[in-house]
């Protein structure tokens, strides 16, 4: 995708997380569909490169990792706080 080549793949594994159907490639459900897409992908090289730049560039990946770390730290912080006392 980073070189502008659309991906043509089956929906297994992490394919649905990486390929945006019709934008950066095609997620096909059978061999006939895959063959049809391979013969005429209909997706521009620019579309593939733009998708990769927006979702998988170093800056995008770093931002997502930081987001994950911040959520984990926030959850740990909340889990370590004592529960409030209630009047009985």
N, C-alpha and C positions, 0 to 999 in steps of 0.2 A: 504494500500500500504506500509506503514512504517513497517508493520509486515511481508511483503512479499506476501500478498494476492492480486492477480490481481482484479481490479474493473471490473464489468460487468454492464453496465448502458445504459440507453437511452440518446440521445444527448441533453436533456433539461437542463435548468439552466446553471450552471457553469461547467458541466461535460466536455465539450470540452476544457476548460481552465485547467482542473486538470488532466484529463486522456490522456495519449499519446497512441493512438490506436496501439496495438501490442507491446507496451513497458511496460506500467504499467497497462494495462487492455484493455478492448474492449468496443467501443461505438457501440451499436447494434441498428438497425433500426426497428426490429420487434421481437416478442416473440420467433419465430422459431430460429432466429439467436442467440438470447440470450441463449436459451436452448442448442444449439449446442456448444456455447462457454463455457457455464457452465460445460458441460460434459467433455470437453477437452480444458482447457484454453490455453495451449501451451506457457505460459509466466513463466519464472523462478522467484522464490522468490527474487533472487539477482537483477534481472532487476527492479522489483518493488521498492525494497529498494534503489537502486542506483538512480532511477528517483526521489523519494521523497527527498533523501539527496541533490541532485543537484538543485532541484527546490523549495523545501518547508522546508529546514532546517532553523534554527533560523538565521544563517549567511546569507543565500540566501534571506530570507524574509526581514531582516533588510536592506540589500543592495538595494532591490527593493523599500522599503519605502523611503529610503534616496534619491534614484533616483527620485521618484515622487515629494518629497518635493523640491528638487533642481530645477526641471522643473517648478513647480508652482512659486517658488521664482523668477526664471529667467523671467518668463512671467510677473509677477507683476512688476518687476524692469523695464522691457521694456515698459510696459503700463504706468508707471508713468513718463517716460522721456518725456520732451516737444518735440513736432514735430519741425524739422528744418525749418527755414524761407527760403522761396524761393523768388528770385528776380522776380519782375513783369515787 
